[in-house]
Amino acid sequence: MTRRILVAVSPESADPGPVNVAVAAGRFTGAPLVLLTVGGDAAAGASLESELSSRGVTATVRAEENGSPARAWRPSWSSVPSTPKRSRRA
């Protein structure tokens, strides 16, 4: 199973930090990105997706209309495949 990077962003925020960190982590690890826009509409998600595409970044963008990241996070996280746990050495 492929590990993914999931980041929640507010389309109303002008802070590109969370997205930039996710993009850098994705490039470093090769993991696909899943971006969750919280509190906006589908147009905000489409705008973010086109901006990332113009930068050469492939990402799945999901728009959640729930009012808080905590409410939107759980359903989105459960739809991202989990990775198997590594065994610990004794």
BALOBA-1460 file (C-alpha; in Angstrom, 3 decimals):
// residues 90
<rec num="1" residu="m" x="0.000" y="0.000" z="0.000"/>
<rec num="2" residu="t" x="1.208" y="3.483" z="-0.810"/>
<rec num="3" residu="r" x="1.500" y="5.956" z="2.022"/>
<rec num="4" residu="r" x="-0.206" y="9.267" z="1.406"/>
<rec num="5" residu="i" x="0.172" y="12.751" z="2.756"/>
<rec num="6" residu="l" x="-3.095" y="14.277" z="3.951"/>
<rec num="7" residu="v" x="-3.283" y="17.981" z="4.720"/>
<rec num="8" residu="a" x="-6.309" y="20.120" z="5.602"/>
<rec num="9" residu="v" x="-6.291" y="23.723" z="4.411"/>
<rec num="10" residu="s" x="-8.664" y="26.635" z="4.678"/>
<rec num="11" residu="p" x="-9.500" y="28.186" z="1.311"/>
<rec num="12" residu="e" x="-10.105" y="31.464" z="3.143"/>
<rec num="13" residu="s" x="-6.530" y="31.586" z="4.434"/>
<rec num="14" residu="a" x="-3.835" y="33.260" z="2.387"/>
<rec num="15" residu="d" x="-1.168" y="31.166" z="4.125"/>
<rec num="16" residu="p" x="0.369" y="28.759" z="1.594"/>
<rec num="17" residu="g" x="2.540" y="27.129" z="4.282"/>
<rec num="18" residu="p" x="0.597" y="23.881" z="4.846"/>
<rec num="19" residu="v" x="0.307" y="23.231" z="1.122"/>
<rec num="20" residu="n" x="3.967" y="24.050" z="0.471"/>
<rec num="21" residu="v" x="5.094" y="21.698" z="3.262"/>
<rec num="22" residu="a" x="2.867" y="18.914" z="1.899"/>
<rec num="23" residu="v" x="4.206" y="19.422" z="-1.630"/>
<rec num="24" residu="a" x="7.811" y="19.350" z="-0.389"/>
<rec num="25" residu="a" x="7.144" y="16.209" z="1.670"/>
<rec num="26" residu="g" x="5.488" y="14.559" z="-1.321"/>
<rec num="27" residu="r" x="8.422" y="15.337" z="-3.568"/>
<rec num="28" residu="f" x="10.895" y="14.085" z="-0.959"/>
<rec num="29" residu="t" x="9.069" y="10.840" z="-0.178"/>
<rec num="30" residu="g" x="7.282" y="10.209" z="-3.471"/>
<rec num="31" residu="a" x="3.993" y="9.892" z="-1.571"/>
<rec num="32" residu="p" x="0.812" y="11.103" z="-3.277"/>
<rec num="33" residu="l" x="-0.923" y="14.172" z="-1.841"/>
<rec num="34" residu="v" x="-4.494" y="14.385" z="-0.610"/>
<rec num="35" residu="l" x="-5.537" y="17.968" z="0.132"/>
<rec num="36" residu="l" x="-8.704" y="18.647" z="2.059"/>
<rec num="37" residu="t" x="-10.216" y="22.121" z="1.729"/>
<rec num="38" residu="v" x="-12.333" y="22.839" z="4.782"/>
<rec num="39" residu="g" x="-15.105" y="25.398" z="5.032"/>
<rec num="40" residu="g" x="-15.140" y="26.339" z="1.374"/>
<rec num="41" residu="d" x="-16.979" y="25.192" z="-1.678"/>
<rec num="42" residu="a" x="-15.993" y="22.920" z="-4.554"/>
<rec num="43" residu="a" x="-14.764" y="25.933" z="-6.552"/>
<rec num="44" residu="a" x="-12.078" y="26.579" z="-3.931"/>
<rec num="45" residu="g" x="-10.883" y="23.005" z="-4.253"/>
<rec num="46" residu="a" x="-10.827" y="23.234" z="-8.041"/>
<rec num="47" residu="s" x="-8.854" y="26.471" z="-7.838"/>
<rec num="48" residu="l" x="-6.280" y="24.858" z="-5.550"/>
<rec num="49" residu="e" x="-6.048" y="21.827" z="-7.810"/>
<rec num="50" residu="s" x="-5.413" y="23.984" z="-10.904"/>
<rec num="51" residu="e" x="-2.801" y="26.042" z="-9.027"/>
<rec num="52" residu="l" x="-0.956" y="22.874" z="-8.022"/>
<rec num="53" residu="s" x="-1.229" y="21.475" z="-11.538"/>
<rec num="54" residu="s" x="0.408" y="24.634" z="-12.929"/>
<rec num="55" residu="r" x="3.310" y="23.941" z="-10.537"/>
<rec num="56" residu="g" x="3.615" y="20.380" z="-11.845"/>
<rec num="57" residu="v" x="2.115" y="18.828" z="-8.700"/>
<rec num="58" residu="t" x="-0.430" y="16.027" z="-8.882"/>
<rec num="59" residu="a" x="-2.811" y="15.945" z="-5.928"/>
<rec num="60" residu="t" x="-6.252" y="14.731" z="-5.020"/>
<rec num="61" residu="v" x="-8.244" y="17.689" z="-3.727"/>
<rec num="62" residu="r" x="-11.420" y="17.138" z="-1.713"/>
<rec num="63" residu="a" x="-13.737" y="19.939" z="-0.701"/>
<rec num="64" residu="e" x="-15.545" y="19.535" z="2.621"/>
<rec num="65" residu="e" x="-18.197" y="22.027" z="3.603"/>
<rec num="66" residu="n" x="-18.056" y="21.218" z="7.325"/>
<rec num="67" residu="g" x="-17.295" y="24.259" z="9.412"/>
<rec num="68" residu="s" x="-14.242" y="22.936" z="11.220"/>
<rec num="69" residu="p" x="-11.174" y="20.906" z="10.255"/>
<rec num="70" residu="a" x="-11.867" y="18.451" z="13.090"/>
<rec num="71" residu="r" x="-15.261" y="17.477" z="11.676"/>
<rec num="72" residu="a" x="-14.024" y="17.200" z="8.115"/>
<rec num="73" residu="w" x="-10.781" y="15.419" z="8.975"/>
<rec num="74" residu="r" x="-12.189" y="12.142" z="10.281"/>
<rec num="75" residu="p" x="-14.236" y="11.044" z="7.220"/>
<rec num="76" residu="s" x="-11.407" y="12.037" z="4.892"/>
<rec num="77" residu="w" x="-8.773" y="10.276" z="6.939"/>
<rec num="78" residu="s" x="-10.782" y="7.054" z="7.004"/>
<rec num="79" residu="s" x="-10.939" y="7.067" z="3.189"/>
<rec num="80" residu="v" x="-7.137" y="7.174" z="2.912"/>
<rec num="81" residu="p" x="-5.695" y="3.647" z="2.893"/>
<rec num="82" residu="s" x="-3.815" y="2.796" z="6.036"/>
<rec num="83" residu="t" x="-0.323" y="1.404" z="6.004"/>
<rec num="84" residu="p" x="0.661" y="-1.791" z="7.743"/>
<rec num="85" residu="k" x="2.496" y="-1.335" z="11.027"/>
<rec num="86" residu="r" x="6.136" y="-2.296" z="11.127"/>
<rec num="87" residu="s" x="7.159" y="-5.014" z="13.498"/>
<rec num="88" residu="r" x="9.355" y="-3.973" z="16.384"/>
<rec num="89" residu="r" x="12.592" y="-5.682" z="17.142"/>
<rec num="90" residu="a" x="12.965" y="-6.991" z="20.669"/>
